[in-house]
Amino acid sequence: MADVEKCFGRIDILINNAGDLIERRTLLEMTESRWREVIDLNLTSIFFSLTKAIAKELASHGIRVNCVSPGLIDDTRFHGRFTPRETFEGIARTIPLGRAGQPEEVARVIAFLAGDDSSFLRGETIEINGGMLMR
């Protein structure tokens, strides 16, 4: 925190944004080192930035901490590397809105969270998935 404040002056918003597939491998191709790399990126990183705990701890300092959880988002490097286009489009058709999200739609939610209109939000997870996870 001290290094960030020294470099930028203050913290206005924290965005938890971690996770990647790194690469697709079959079970037979998986090595222990690659497994640990995937686990560190996708699980351990979450352990070290628990949104609700950090939000509670930093609220008295005026720091807002929330989580943005995008669903299927088009035009991302992740899907460009790992998801064949026809597979991607098939998944997109299963979303209640009938399409994948766009990076700009995620950016607008993040901008909202960084602005004054969200000043009373703390420790929330905002799902941006077109209804994909509705039950």
C-alpha positions in Angstrom: 0.0 0.0 0.0 2.8 2.4 0.9 4.5 1.8 -2.4 1.3 2.4 -4.4 0.6 5.6 -2.4 4.1 6.8 -3.0 3.9 6.2 -6.7 0.3 7.4 -7.4 -0.5 9.5 -4.4 -3.6 7.6 -3.3 -5.8 4.6 -4.1 -9.3 5.4 -5.4 -10.4 2.0 -6.6 -9.1 -1.6 -6.4 -10.1 -4.0 -9.2 -9.6 -7.7 -8.5 -8.8 -9.0 -12.0 -6.9 -12.3 -12.2 -7.4 -15.5 -14.0 -6.4 -17.2 -17.2 -6.2 -20.6 -18.6 -2.5 -20.1 -19.6 -2.7 -22.8 -22.2 -4.9 -25.8 -23.0 -3.2 -29.2 -22.2 -4.6 -32.7 -22.0 -4.4 -34.6 -18.8 -1.4 -36.6 -20.2 0.4 -33.4 -21.2 -0.1 -31.7 -17.8 3.0 -31.3 -15.7 3.2 -30.5 -12.0 4.8 -27.2 -12.6 2.1 -26.1 -15.1 -0.6 -27.3 -12.7 0.9 -25.2 -9.9 1.2 -22.2 -12.2 -2.5 -22.5 -13.1 -3.5 -22.9 -9.4 -1.4 -20.0 -8.3 -2.9 -17.7 -11.0 -6.5 -18.7 -10.6 -6.8 -19.8 -6.9 -4.0 -18.5 -4.8 -4.3 -15.0 -6.3 -7.9 -14.9 -5.1 -6.8 -16.0 -1.6 -4.5 -13.0 -1.4 -7.2 -10.4 -2.6 -10.4 -11.6 -0.9 -12.8 -8.8 -1.9 -15.1 -8.8 1.1 -12.2 -9.0 3.7 -10.2 -6.2 2.0 -13.4 -4.1 1.5 -14.2 -4.4 5.2 -10.6 -3.6 6.3 -10.2 -0.6 4.0 -13.7 0.9 4.2 -12.7 3.3 7.0 -9.9 4.6 4.8 -12.4 5.6 2.1 -11.2 2.9 -0.3 -13.9 1.1 -2.2 -13.2 -2.6 -3.0 -15.6 -4.5 -5.3 -15.3 -7.5 -7.6 -16.2 -7.6 -11.3 -16.9 -11.1 -12.6 -17.3 -11.1 -16.4 -18.9 -14.0 -18.1 -18.4 -14.8 -21.8 -16.8 -11.6 -23.3 -15.9 -11.3 -27.0 -12.7 -9.9 -28.5 -10.5 -10.9 -25.6 -7.1 -12.4 -25.8 -8.2 -15.3 -23.7 -10.8 -16.6 -26.1 -8.7 -15.7 -29.1 -6.0 -18.1 -27.8 -8.1 -20.9 -26.4 -11.7 -21.0 -27.8 -12.4 -22.0 -31.4 -14.8 -19.4 -32.9 -17.6 -21.9 -33.6 -17.4 -23.1 -30.0 -17.5 -19.5 -28.7 -20.5 -18.7 -30.9 -22.3 -21.8 -29.7 -21.8 -20.9 -26.1 -22.9 -17.3 -26.8 -26.2 -18.6 -28.2 -26.9 -20.3 -24.8 -26.8 -16.9 -23.0 -30.3 -15.5 -22.3 -29.4 -12.3 -24.2 -28.3 -14.5 -27.1 -24.8 -13.0 -27.4 -21.5 -12.6 -25.7 -20.6 -9.4 -23.8 -18.3 -6.8 -25.2 -15.2 -5.4 -23.4 -16.8 -2.0 -23.3 -19.7 -3.3 -21.3 -17.3 -4.5 -18.6 -15.4 -1.3 -18.7 -18.6 0.7 -18.1 -19.3 -1.3 -15.0 -15.8 -0.7 -13.8 -16.2 3.0 -14.5 -19.4 3.0 -12.5 -17.6 1.4 -9.6 -14.9 4.0 -9.7 -17.4 6.9 -9.8 -19.4 8.7 -7.2 -22.6 6.9 -8.0 -21.2 3.7 -6.4 -20.0 5.5 -3.3 -22.0 3.3 -0.9 -21.0 -0.1 -2.6 -18.4 -2.1 -0.7 -17.4 -5.8 -1.0 -19.8 -6.6 -3.9 -19.4 -9.0 -6.8 -20.9 -7.6 -10.0 -21.7 -10.4 -12.4 -21.5 -9.2 -16.1 -22.8 -12.2 -18.0 -26.0 -11.5 -19.9 -27.9 -13.7 -17.6 -25.6 -16.7 -18.2 -25.5 -17.7 -14.5 -29.2 -17.0 -13.6 -30.9 -20.0 -11.9 
